[in-house]
């Protein structure tokens, strides 16, 4: 984990938030490489869940919402973590994190452990609208993006041709006043979610069918992007641990260095959300089947994945190091740059001009990196570290026969490819 964190900062993947001011706990900034990686991850989720499906549409709901929406969803009352405070140093922990608490107690070698009684701590981040701060202007930054789907359910039905079963997708930021952010970007106070709410007929049979369907689809998506199957598992929730709204629930977990950790949640939420928002808003949020003329409140199946923690786990899964090099064995679809173009040497105008021509032609269709610093070996190493699948070298032979050397990241094998076939060669692989 430490090696990966160091790599991320050194390569411009992820930086501590507000670092020049001493930072702000639980916040992170994505650098040039990390921004590309994050975009690719979200694009792949979007392609899989929205673009390739006939029955899924999308929204981009506001981060700030009427406070009544959070009352309806239960967040103002129940969106809490149990908090305890060390009486010696006043550091706070979630009371259910027993291992963290025991580890902290060891730091007070000569003192008997002493903790406050658990107190529920609301995770919503408050904000204020208007000129004068006051109760009348108090709102919340969304603690999750779920509400944005349900408050727009009727709008989507009325303005599109969707028919049950159908889904609404969204990628967006959320904010939580986390007690103990940590493990790099796994638990942050500002993060992004990739979420789908899939509305279905309100029957147990439909609930079981679609819950199983999205459970499989979600796992298949992670595997399709190269995540190792041995690092993934489902953890089905027992009835006693399910959220109050959940008829059924499971997590997709990743085997992190600190144990199995949740990456995505899949829930059968029943009609809880639409019913609550209907009650609090006074607006009908039912659905009428135009074929049967039946009117009902749909159930919905939710898939919710953290962008940041998914990215972290893809990085952990892809990180490789041996006696010769350090590299990210990322799936080409996720790699920040799909290829890098080099002139063999930087002081030969003919080589530089040809490499520049190839570089600009390729970047019309894929993200390409340019590097003319140092020797070829160092350039290969630098591109391996950021996960670039292919390196293209323009050499003296290129000027003679219009072929280039293409070097593959994982095997380090090299082959000659005609310049005229280079785009098709890369696009076929990528």
N, C-alpha and C positions, 0 to 999 in steps of 0.2 A: 504494500500500500504506500509506504513512504517513498519508494522508488518511483511509483507512478505519479504521486503528487509532485515530486521534484521535477519529473519529466514534463508534466503539464504546465508548470510555471516557466520552466526554461524554454519551452517551445512556443509559448504564447497560446496555449489551449485554455487555461483557466488561471485567473489571478485573484487574490483576496480583494474583496470590495473595499474601496476607499483606502487603499494601502498606504498612500503617501501621508494620510492623516492618522495612521495607526490602526486602520481597519474598522469594520463594523461587524461584530460577531454574527455569523449565520448569513452573510451576504457574499456573493461571488460575481466577478466580472469575467465574461468570456472574451478571450483575445482573438486575433485574426484566424488562427487555426481552429480554435474552439467554436467560433461563430459558424464557420463552414460545416464543421462536424455536426453541430446542433441543428443547423438548417437541413442537412441531409437526413438526419434521423426523423425530423418532423415531416419532411417531404415523403419519406418512405411510408410512414404511418398514414399520411393523408392519401397517398396513392392506393394503399391496401384497403383502407376503410371507407374512403369516399369516392375517389375517382373511378375505381373499378367496380363499383356497386350501383345498381339501378335504384335501390330503395334506401339510399342514405343521402341526406342533404346536410348543409352546414349552416352554422350561425357564428357570429362573433359578438358575443354579448358584452355589455359594459362591465367594467370592473367595479364601479360604484353603483349600488342599487338602493332602492327605497328600503329603509331599515325594516319595514314590515315583512319584506321577503325573508329576512333572516330570522324573524320571529316565527314565521310560518314553517320554515325548514327545521326549526328547533335549535339553531346555532347559538342564539343569544342565551339560551337556557342550558343546553347540554353539550356544547362544543368545548369540552374542558378536558384537562389532564390533571390527575391528582398530584399535588405538589408538596414536597417536604423540604425543610431548610435545615442545614447543619447549624446548630446553636453556637459552635465554636468560630466558624469563618463565614457563615451566612450564605454559603453557596447552595443553590437549589437544584433538586433532582426530582424527576418523576418518581413517585413512590413505588411504581411497579417495576422500576429498573433496579432490581435488587443487586445485581452484579456490580453496577456502577456505584451504588451506595456502599457496598462492602469495600470496593477498591478505594473509595474516598476515605473511609474510616481508617484505613491503613496509613494515610498521610498524617494522621494525628496520633503518633506513636505513643505518646505519654498521656493521652486523654481518653476517657471513656466516651464511647459514641453517644451522642445526644441529638435527637431530632425533634422538630416540631410535629404536631399532629397533621395528617394529610389535609390539604385544602384544595378544593377544586379551582383550577386556574383557567379562565376563558382564553382561548387561543385567537379569537378575532382581533384584528388590528383596527383600532379606532382612528377615524379621521374627522375633519370638520369642514363643512361647507358654509359659505357666507362670510360676511365682514366681521361679525362678532362671534367669538367662540361661546358656545352655550349648548344646553340640552337640545334646543330646537334645531341645531345644525349638526348634531352628532350623527355620523354614519359609520359604516364599516367597509374596509377593503375586503373583498371576498376571500373567505378562508378556503374555498374550493369553487370550482366553476360550475357545479351541478345546477344551481338555481337558474342560471341563464338559459338552460334548456327548457325547463318546465314553465317559466313565466312567458316563454315564447312559443309554447306548444300550439296554442290556438292560432297565433300569427302564421306559423309554418303551415299548418293544415289549410288555412284560408287562402294562402298565397301561392301554394304549390299544388302539384298533382299527386302528392304522396297519399298512399293508402296503407292501412295497417295490414301486415307488419312493415314498419319503416323506422329508420334511425335518423337522429340528428347528431352531428359531430361538431367538435370544437377543440381548438388548441388555444390555451390562454394562461395568463399569469394568475397566481393566487398568493396569498400572504398569510402567515401564521406567526403569532407571537410565541414561538417555540421556547420551552423552558431550557432545553439542553440541545441546541443545534450541534451537529458534529458529524464525524466520519466523512470529512471533505464535503462534497455536494450532495451527500445522501439525505441529510436533514438540514434544510435551510429555512430561513424566514421569508424568503422570496423565491418562488419556483414556478415552473410551468407544468401544466397537465395536458395530456392527450386523452380526450374522453368521448365516449359514444353512449348515448341513451337510445335504446332500441325499444320502440313501443309495440305491444302485442295485445292480442285478445286476452281478457282477464280470466283465464282458466288455469288450473294446476297443470294440465297436460301441455298447454302452450308454454307455460313457464318453464317446465322441465326441458322441453324440446329446445327452446331458444337459449336457455342457460347453458346446456351442454354444447350447443352449436358455437356460442361465443367463447366458451371456455377453450374449445379446440382451436378456433380461429386465432385467438390471442396467443396461445402457445406456439402455433405454427408460424406466426409472424416473427417472433423472436428467433426461432430456429432458422427461418428462411434468410435471415440477415447474418447468419454465421455463428450465433451464440451456441456454445457447447451444450448438448443435451444433458451431460452429466452435472452441469452447473445450474440446472433448472429443475423445479418441481412445483406441483400443485400442493397447496395446504388448504384443505377444506375446513371451514369453520364448524365447530360444534354448535349445536343449537343454543347453548348457554353463553357463547361468546359472540354471536352474531349481533350486528347493530340492530336497534329496535325496529328499523324499517325493513330489514332483510328477511325474505322468505328462504333464500339460499345464498351462500357466499363462499368464495374461494379466493385465495391469493396465488399469483405466480411469484415464486421466490427464487432469488439468486444466491448461490453459495459464495458469500462475500468472505474476506479474510476474518471478519468478526462474527461469522455465523450466517445462517440462512436469513435473508432479509426480503421484505415485501418489495416487489417492483411494479406489480399491477394488481388491482382488485377487480373482481367480477362479482356482481350482485344481482339477484332478482329482487328488485325494490318494491314489487307489487304495485298498488295504486297509491302508495303512501304520499308521494310527492305531489301529484296532481290533486289529490283530495285535500291536502293541507293548504295548498295555494288557492284552491277554489274556495275553501272556507274563509281564509284570511282576506282574500281580495274581493270576495263577493261575485266573482266572474265565473261563468260556466266553463269548465275545462274538460268537458266530455267529448266523445267522438261519435259521429253518426255514420254507420256503414250504409253507403248509398245503394248497395245491392239488396241488403236484408232489411234496411230501414231500422236496424237495431241501434240503440244509443247506449253507450257505456263509458266508464272511466277506464282507460287502458292501464295495463301493467307495463313496467319497463325493465329491461335488462341493461345494466350499466357495466361498461368496461372503462376503467380509469387507470391510466399509466402515468407515472411521473417522468417527465422529459429528462430532468437532471439526473435522477437516480438511474434511469435506464441508460443514459449516456455513460455514467460512471461504471455501470456493470459491463457495458460493451467494451469500455477501455480496459477494465480489469481482465475480462475474458480474452482480449486481444493482445495484452502485454506479453512480450517475449524478451528474454535476455539470455545470452550465452557468452562464452569466453571471447567471441569475436565482435558481437554487436548487440544493440538494443533496438527493438522495433515493435511496431503495432501491426499485428496481423488482422487488420480490419477488413470486413467485407468491402469490395470495391464500391458498392452502392453507398456506403457510409463514409468512405475515405474523403477527407477534405479536398485533396487534389487527386484526380484520376491518373495523371501522368505529370512527369517533369521533363523539360527539354533542356539539353545542355549543348553548347559548342564544346568540342574536345578541349580547346584552349581558347582563352578570351582575347588573345592578342593577334588573332588571324581574322582580318575583316571578312574574308570569304566564308569562313566557317560560321562566324557570328551572324552574318547576313542570312545564310541558309537556315540556321537554327531559329532565327527570329521569324522568318517566313513560316516555318512549320509551326512554331509556337502560336502565332496569331491565327493561323488557319484552324488549329485544333481548338482554340479557346472559343470559337464560334459555337461549338457544340458541347464542350465539356470544360470543367475547371482544370486549368493547367498551370503548373509552377515553372518559373524560369530560374535557373541557377548557373552562374558562371564563376563562382568563388572557389578558390582552392583547387585541389586535384580531383580527379574523377572519383577516387575512393571516398574522399570526404563528402562529396556531393551525394553519392549513393547512401552513405551512412545517414546524412541529414534527412533525406527523403524517406528512408526506412523508418526513422524515428517518428515521423508524422503519419506513417501508414500509406504513403503513395504507392499504388500497386505496380506502376511501370515507370522506368526511366529511359528516356530516348536520347541517345548521343549522336550528334552530327560530327563526323570525322572526315578525314581526307578522302576515304573511299566514297563517302556520300557525294562529293563533288564529281567523282568519276562515273558512278553507276546509279546514283539517285536511290540508294538504300541507306538505312540507319540501323544502329544497334539498339535493340529493345531489350532491356534487362528487367526480369520479373522479380518482385520484392521477396517473396517467400522462399522460392527455390534458388534465387540469384542466377538462374540460367539466362543466357544471352542468345539472341538470334537476330539475323538480318531480315529486315522487312522493307519492301519498296515504299518510298514516300507516298506514292499514289494509292497504296493500300492501307496506309497507316490509320486513317480515320475509321475505316471499316473494321480493321483488326481490333482496335481499342473498343469501339462501340459493341462489337460482338461479345467481347469478354465482359464489358461493364454492364 
